[in-house]
Amino acid sequence: MPAEIIDRGRGPEIAGTRITVYHILDYLQDGWHHTAIAAQLRLCTDEVLAAMRYIEEHRDEVMSVYQQIVERAAAGNPPEIQARLKRSRAKLRDALKRIQEQKGEEEQKSAGIARGR
């Protein structure tokens, strides 16, 4: 069965995968050969070539959306998301600290038992 490009709402992607044509375009923009892209993404060469054909046949639309993706990635997260990430990281650090403290206490108890206390 030939490789097919479908759209399930996330943009055009290679059928049977979650790899969009924009993923393929990233590699192409970096100068990768289609066989190297296929190997990197564990795709058949035909799937990569189908994505490349789609990109070429829909160049204006694909490049417009791709530019929006690149700009969004460059902008980073908005302040409210950054704040949520900061809180999440703090909670994670606190949880790790508690776990390490508990582990240290358990090791001390085990060492005391081993010495016959």
Stockholm file with secondary structure:
# STOCKHOLM 1.0

chainA/1-117         MPAEIIDRGRGPEIAGTRITVYHILDYLQDGWHHTAIAAQLRLCTDEVLAAMRYIEEHRDEVMSVYQQIVERAAAGNPPEIQARLKRSRAKLRDALKRIQEQKGEEEQKSAGIARGR
#=GR chainA/1-117 SS CCCCEEESSSSEEETTSSCBHHHHHHHHHTTCCHHHHHHHHTCCHHHHHHHHHHHHHTHHHHHHHHHHHHHHHHHCCCHHHHHHHHHHHHHHHHHHHHHHHHHHHHHHHHHHHHTTC
#=GC SS_cons         CCCCEEESSSSEEETTSSCBHHHHHHHHHTTCCHHHHHHHHTCCHHHHHHHHHHHHHTHHHHHHHHHHHHHHHHHCCCHHHHHHHHHHHHHHHHHHHHHHHHHHHHHHHHHHHHTTC
//
